[in-house]
Amino acid sequence: MRDDAASSTDDQSEAAEREAAKQRLLAQAEAERVPVEDTTRAVPDRRWRRDQR
């Protein structure tokens, strides 16, 4: 019976650690996120091809 309790505690501890790691990753990703308004659309610039000929 004692092993089951220890195993259950270990499982809960692991689940808590996984959840904490998940929250850290989500917080980091949110901090590094670039708002869509700050991005620019890629526009092909073919001028360099004319200069290379």
CORDABEL-V188758 format. One record per pair of residues at least 4 apart in sequence whose C-alpha atoms are under 8 Angstrom apart, sorted by the first residue. I is the first residue (numbers start at 1). GAP is how many residues later the second one is. Records with the same first field share a line. If there is no record, write none. Layout:
I=GAP, GAP
//
This chain:
1=4
2=4
3=4
4=4
5=4
6=4
7=4
8=4
9=4
10=4
11=4
12=4
13=4
14=4
15=4
16=4
17=4
18=4
19=4
20=4
21=4
22=4
23=4
24=4
25=4
26=4
27=4
28=4
29=4
34=4, 5
35=4
46=4
47=4
48=4
49=4
//
